[in-house]
Amino acid sequence: MTDDKNLSVNIDLTDKNNKTDEQMEEDKKSKWKYILERILKIIVMMIIGFLFGFILEKSKVYEPKFIRQQMIFNKFLMMKMFFSALATSSLSIFILNLIAKERYNKVFESYRTMLKSKSILIVCAGGLILGLGMTIGGSCPGMVFVQLGAGVNYSYLTLVGGLLAGLFHGLLNSYLTASSKPDAVTSKTLFELIKVNAIIVRILFIVLLAAGVALMEIFVPWKKDYSFRDNTRPFFSVTSEVWQPIIGGCCLGSLQFFSLLLLSKSLGSSSSFTTAVSLIFPFKILEKFPYLKKFRFGLNNYLSLLFVLSVFGGSMASSFLGGVFNKAQSVHPYNAVLGGFLLVFGARLAGGCNTGHGISGTSHLFIGSIVAMMSMFASGILLGFFARTNDFFF
């Protein structure tokens, strides 16, 4: 009888050990799956960032003179690329809604959650400040890293200004957000606001953008906007000096599809400045600044840094292959610092930059992003004409 009991106990212990071994094996598989998923995310983000920088450099919209001259409607390279990128990004979202609706909805709701903490006043103010920085510094938050890669003189000062802005905003964020209460309309979409079917609104939006691009190209052909440094280079290759801006915009906008599908993340770059400055503080000090603290850890935060570093690499590769490294006209050093500060501070205040709000958020058709995007160009254009009239900056 005693032997039977001992045998039973031994069998029970063996079963438990077997179950534990099985569970350990499953845990081991889950751990490796977790690691592999993150490695793949890192690789995909590096590829997307590299291509982002490569395309922007090839399209030449990173050059300060083209950004400034767009604001006074002397050149249309930037607007053609922006409209075509926005149209292609919107088309990417339209397709994802058909083939991977659940995955897209997660990204969509995540973006909406971010906007729920904002008011129209805040996103508008942020957009206005960003627009001033664009005209003064001849840059954008993401474009800073393209300029660095292409060897634009004083672009490192634009970066310094941007990092100071990221620090300033991070330290004062709780006071800035407390000054304006969130409102519901910021996180609503255009189709929700006008109560029209989302598919119809998205299609009309894409068609209008495509028509706008076509009209700009008809009335102002892109080759009249750009003076070639070397006419012997091929039209559309990795060694081209410049790509047609509409082609470049479509290539850039298509990256949105892969970012959403593979990373469950919209394109954007301004958060990288906040992540960068959060790394300089000891953790104990960060406890006093919860906004900065949330950018200190987490794969998504580190991916944003990896993205802009890859943008830098893509731009550098493109500029060397195209034979135009360190050939773009720069802005005055003071304008570089001031512009960098304003454009990053405005972007962080609004919750997104030209890529985040201008392409991603507007492609999602969020009212807050549309307002931010319109504010950017409104203030940039107004300052551009003021500067031109008063022989200021130009």
C-alpha positions in Angstrom: 0.0 0.0 0.0 2.8 2.3 0.9 4.6 1.4 -2.4 1.4 2.3 -4.3 1.3 5.7 -2.6 4.9 6.4 -3.3 4.4 5.3 -6.9 1.5 7.7 -7.2 3.5 10.6 -5.7 6.3 9.9 -8.1 3.9 9.9 -11.1 2.4 13.2 -10.0 5.8 14.7 -9.6 6.9 13.5 -13.0 3.7 15.0 -14.6 4.4 18.3 -12.9 8.0 18.3 -14.0 6.8 17.4 -17.6 4.3 20.3 -17.5 7.0 22.6 -16.2 9.3 21.6 -19.0 6.6 22.1 -21.6 5.8 25.5 -20.1 9.4 26.4 -20.1 9.7 25.4 -23.7 6.7 27.5 -24.6 8.1 30.4 -22.7 11.4 30.0 -24.5 9.6 30.0 -27.9 7.6 33.1 -26.9 10.7 34.9 -25.8 12.5 34.2 -29.1 9.4 35.2 -31.0 9.3 38.5 -29.0 13.0 39.2 -29.7 12.7 38.4 -33.4 9.6 40.6 -33.8 11.5 43.5 -32.4 14.6 42.8 -34.5 12.4 42.8 -37.6 10.8 46.1 -36.4 14.2 47.7 -36.1 15.3 46.5 -39.5 12.1 47.7 -41.2 12.3 51.1 -39.5 15.9 51.5 -40.6 14.9 50.7 -44.2 12.0 53.1 -44.1 14.1 55.8 -42.6 16.9 55.3 -45.1 14.5 55.5 -48.0 12.7 58.5 -46.5 16.0 60.4 -46.4 17.1 59.2 -49.8 13.8 60.3 -51.5 13.7 63.7 -49.8 17.3 64.4 -50.8 16.7 63.3 -54.4 13.6 65.5 -54.6 15.7 68.5 -53.4 12.9 69.8 -51.2 15.3 69.8 -48.3 17.3 72.8 -49.7 16.5 75.9 -47.6 16.0 78.1 -50.7 13.2 75.9 -52.1 11.4 75.8 -48.7 11.6 79.6 -48.5 10.7 80.2 -52.1 7.7 78.0 -51.8 6.4 80.3 -49.1 6.4 83.2 -51.6 5.2 81.0 -54.5 8.4 81.5 -56.5 9.1 77.7 -56.6 6.6 74.8 -56.4 8.9 71.8 -56.0 8.0 71.5 -52.3 4.2 71.8 -52.8 4.2 69.4 -55.6 6.0 66.8 -53.6 3.9 67.5 -50.5 0.6 67.1 -52.3 1.7 63.9 -54.1 3.0 62.4 -50.9 -0.2 63.3 -49.1 -2.3 61.8 -51.9 -0.2 58.6 -52.0 -0.3 58.4 -48.2 -4.1 58.8 -48.3 -4.3 56.1 -50.9 -2.2 53.8 -48.7 -4.6 54.3 -45.9 -7.6 53.7 -48.2 -6.1 50.3 -49.3 -5.2 49.3 -45.7 -8.8 49.9 -44.7 -9.7 47.3 -47.3 -7.0 44.6 -46.7 -6.0 45.1 -43.0 -8.8 47.1 -41.4 -8.2 45.8 -37.8 -4.5 46.7 -37.9 -5.2 50.1 -39.4 -7.8 50.9 -36.8 -5.3 50.3 -34.0 -3.0 53.0 -35.5 -6.0 55.2 -36.2 -7.3 55.1 -32.6 -3.8 55.5 -31.2 -3.4 58.7 -33.2 -6.9 59.8 -32.0 -5.9 59.2 -28.4 -2.9 61.6 -28.8 -5.2 64.3 -30.3 -7.7 63.9 -27.5 -5.3 65.7 -25.1 -5.0 68.7 -27.5 -7.2 71.7 -28.2 -7.7 73.4 -31.5 -6.0 76.4 -30.0 -2.9 74.4 -29.1 -2.5 72.6 -32.4 -3.1 75.9 -34.3 -0.6 77.8 -32.1 1.9 75.0 -32.6 1.4 75.0 -36.3 1.8 78.8 -36.6 5.1 78.6 -34.6 6.4 75.7 -36.7 5.6 77.7 -39.9 7.6 80.6 -38.7 10.5 78.3 -38.1 10.2 76.8 -41.6 10.6 80.2 -43.2 13.3 81.5 -40.9 15.4 78.3 -40.8 14.5 76.9 -44.3 13.8 73.5 -42.8 11.3 71.2 -41.1 11.8 68.8 -38.1 12.4 65.8 -40.3 14.2 67.8 -42.9 16.9 68.8 -40.4 18.4 65.3 -40.7 18.2 65.3 -44.5 20.1 68.6 -44.5 22.7 67.1 -42.1 23.2 64.1 -44.4 23.5 66.3 -47.5 26.1 68.5 -45.9 24.1 71.7 -45.8 26.2 74.3 -43.9 24.9 75.3 -40.5 22.3 72.5 -40.5 24.0 71.3 -37.2 22.9 74.6 -35.7 19.3 73.9 -36.8 19.7 70.6 -34.9 21.0 72.4 -31.8 18.1 74.8 -31.9 15.7 71.9 -32.3 17.2 70.0 -29.3 16.9 73.1 -27.2 13.3 73.4 -28.2 12.7 69.8 -27.3 14.2 70.4 -23.9 12.3 73.6 -23.3 9.0 72.1 -24.3 9.6 68.9 -22.3 10.3 70.9 -19.1 7.3 73.2 -19.6 4.8 70.8 -21.1 2.6 70.4 -18.0 2.2 74.2 -17.8 1.6 74.5 -21.6 -1.1 71.9 -21.7 -2.8 73.2 -18.6 -3.3 76.5 -20.3 -5.8 75.1 -22.8 -8.5 72.5 -22.2 -8.8 69.7 -24.8 -11.9 69.9 -27.1 -13.7 67.1 -28.9 -13.4 68.5 -32.4 -9.6 68.1 -32.5 -9.8 64.3 -32.5 -12.7 64.1 -34.9 -12.2 63.3 -38.5 -13.4 65.3 -41.5 -15.9 62.6 -42.4 -17.3 62.4 -38.9 -17.7 66.2 -38.7 -19.5 66.6 -42.0 -21.3 63.2 -41.6 -20.4 61.8 -45.0 -19.3 58.2 -45.7 -15.5 57.9 -45.0 -14.8 56.1 -48.3 -16.4 58.9 -50.3 -14.5 61.6 -48.4 -11.2 59.7 -48.8 -11.7 59.3 -52.6 -12.6 62.9 -53.1 -9.6 64.0 -51.0 -7.2 62.0 -53.1 -8.8 63.2 -56.4 -8.5 66.9 -55.3 -4.9 66.4 -54.3 -4.1 64.7 -57.6 -5.8 67.5 -59.5 -3.9 70.1 -57.6 -0.6 68.5 -58.4 -1.5 68.2 -62.1 -2.4 71.9 -62.3 0.8 73.0 -60.6 2.8 70.9 -63.1 0.9 72.2 -66.1 1.3 75.8 -65.2 4.8 75.6 -63.6 6.8 72.6 -65.1 9.2 71.3 -62.6 12.3 71.8 -64.8 11.6 75.5 -64.8 11.8 75.4 -60.9 15.2 73.6 -60.8 18.5 74.7 -62.2 20.5 71.5 -62.9 24.1 71.4 -61.7 24.9 68.5 -64.1 22.7 67.7 -67.1 24.5 64.5 -68.0 23.1 62.5 -65.1 20.3 60.0 -65.7 16.6 61.0 -65.1 15.5 58.6 -62.5 18.1 56.4 -60.8 20.1 56.3 -57.6 22.8 58.4 -59.3 20.4 61.1 -60.5 21.0 64.7 -59.3 17.3 65.3 -58.8 14.0 63.3 -59.2 10.8 64.7 -60.6 9.1 66.0 -57.4 5.8 64.3 -58.1 7.6 60.9 -58.5 9.5 61.6 -55.3 6.3 62.5 -53.5 4.6 59.3 -54.6 7.6 57.3 -53.4 7.6 59.1 -50.1 3.9 58.7 -49.5 4.0 54.9 -50.3 6.3 54.5 -47.3 3.2 55.2 -45.1 1.7 51.9 -46.3 4.7 49.8 -45.1 5.0 51.8 -41.9 1.4 51.2 -41.0 1.3 47.6 -42.2 4.6 46.4 -40.8 5.2 48.7 -37.8 1.6 49.7 -36.9 3.0 53.3 -36.8 2.3 56.5 -38.7 5.3 58.4 -40.2 6.6 61.2 -38.0 9.9 62.6 -36.7 9.5 65.4 -34.2 9.2 63.1 -31.2 12.8 62.0 -31.8 13.9 65.4 -30.4 12.1 64.8 -27.1 13.4 61.3 -26.9 17.0 62.6 -27.4 16.8 65.2 -24.7 15.2 62.8 -22.3 18.3 60.6 -22.4 20.5 63.4 -20.9 18.7 63.4 -17.6 19.2 61.0 -14.6 16.1 59.0 -14.0 15.5 60.6 -10.6 15.2 64.0 -12.2 12.9 62.7 -14.9 10.4 61.7 -12.1 9.7 65.4 -11.8 8.9 65.7 -15.5 6.4 63.0 -16.5 6.2 64.2 -20.1 9.9 63.7 -20.7 9.9 60.5 -18.7 7.5 58.7 -21.0 9.9 59.4 -23.9 12.8 57.8 -22.1 12.0 54.1 -22.4 10.1 51.9 -24.8 10.9 50.5 -28.3 8.7 53.0 -30.1 10.7 55.9 -28.6 14.0 54.3 -29.6 12.6 53.5 -33.1 11.9 57.3 -33.6 15.6 57.9 -32.9 16.6 55.1 -35.2 14.3 56.5 -37.9 16.0 60.0 -38.0 19.5 58.5 -37.9 18.5 56.3 -40.9 17.1 59.4 -42.6 20.5 61.0 -42.1 22.2 58.0 -43.7 19.8 57.8 -46.6 20.3 61.5 -47.4 24.1 61.2 -47.2 24.1 58.2 -49.6 21.8 60.0 -52.1 23.8 63.3 -52.1 27.1 61.5 -52.7 25.6 59.3 -55.4 24.1 62.4 -57.0 27.3 64.4 -56.8 25.7 67.2 -54.8 27.0 66.8 -51.3 27.6 70.1 -49.5 26.3 72.1 -52.6 23.0 73.4 -51.2 22.7 77.1 -50.3 22.5 77.5 -46.5 20.8 80.1 -44.2 22.6 82.5 -41.9 23.8 80.8 -38.6 21.4 82.9 -36.5 18.5 82.0 -38.6 19.5 78.3 -38.4 19.4 78.3 -34.6 16.2 80.4 -34.3 14.4 78.5 -37.0 15.4 75.1 -35.5 14.1 76.2 -32.1 10.7 77.5 -33.5 10.0 74.6 -35.8 10.6 71.9 -33.2 8.9 73.8 -30.4 5.9 74.3 -32.6 5.8 70.7 -33.7 6.0 69.4 -30.1 3.3 71.9 -29.0 1.0 70.8 -31.8 1.8 67.1 -31.3 3.3 66.6 -34.8 5.4 68.1 -37.6 5.1 68.4 -41.4 5.3 64.6 -41.6 3.3 63.7 -38.5 0.4 66.1 -38.9 1.0 67.3 -42.5 1.2 63.8 -44.1 0.1 61.2 -41.5 -2.5 63.0 -39.5 -4.0 64.7 -42.5 -4.1 61.4 -44.4 -6.1 60.0 -41.5 -8.4 63.1 -42.0 -8.2 64.3 -38.4 -9.4 67.9 -37.9 -6.6 68.7 -35.5 -4.0 67.6 -38.0 -5.6 69.5 -40.9 -5.7 72.7 -38.7 -2.1 72.2 -37.7 -1.0 71.7 -41.4 -2.9 74.8 -42.6 -1.5 76.9 -39.8 2.1 75.9 -40.7 1.7 77.1 -44.2 -0.3 80.2 -43.3 2.3 81.6 -40.9 5.2 80.5 -43.2 3.6 82.2 -46.2 2.8 85.4 -44.3 6.4 85.7 -42.9 7.8 84.8 -46.3 6.1 87.8 -48.0 7.0 90.0 -45.1 10.6 89.0 -45.4 10.6 89.4 -49.1 9.0 92.9 -48.9 11.3 94.1 -46.2 14.5 92.4 -47.5 14.5 90.3 -44.4 16.1 86.8 -44.3 16.4 86.7 -48.1 
